[in-house]
Amino acid sequence: MKRAHRTAHARIWTVLVVLLPLAFFTILALRQTPPADRPAVLIEAPNGAEAGQ
């Protein structure tokens, strides 16, 4: 009985070790919005926005 219990326990943990990270990364990949949906981010100031002008 003990050996069957250990075998079942090992199989369950093996399945969890494979499925949980796979599910986690799948959810992360599906949650990302495409770049077109994100607002534009200004990296540099426009040419006319300098202090002297």
N, C-alpha and C positions, 0 to 999 in steps of 0.2 A: 504494500500500500504506500509506503513512504517513497519508493522509487517512482511510482506513477504520479504522485503528487509533485515531486521535484521536476519530473519531465513536463508536466502540464504547466507548472510555474515558469520553467525556463522558456517554453514555447510562447506563453502569454507575454513575458517580458521582451522576448525577441521581436514579436509582432509590434508591441508598443514602441520599441526603440526605432523601428523602421517607419511606422505609420505616423507617430506624433510629429517628428521633424518634417516629414513630407507634407502633412496637413498644415503645419505652421508656415512653411515656405510657400505653399500654394495660396494660402489666405493672404500672405503679404504681397505676392505677385498680383493677385486679383484686386487688391485694394488700391494699388497705385493708379493715379490718374495720368492720362496721356499728357505729354508736354503741351499740346495745343490747348488744353483746358486750364492750364496754369496761367496766372497773370504775369505780364512782362515785368522783369526786374531790371531796373536801370543800373548798369555797371559803372558807367562814367557820366559825368555831368555833360550836358550838351555844350557845344562850342560857344553859344551866346550867353551862357549862365555864369561866366567867370566874373570875379569881383570887379575887375577893371572896366568891364563893358556894360 
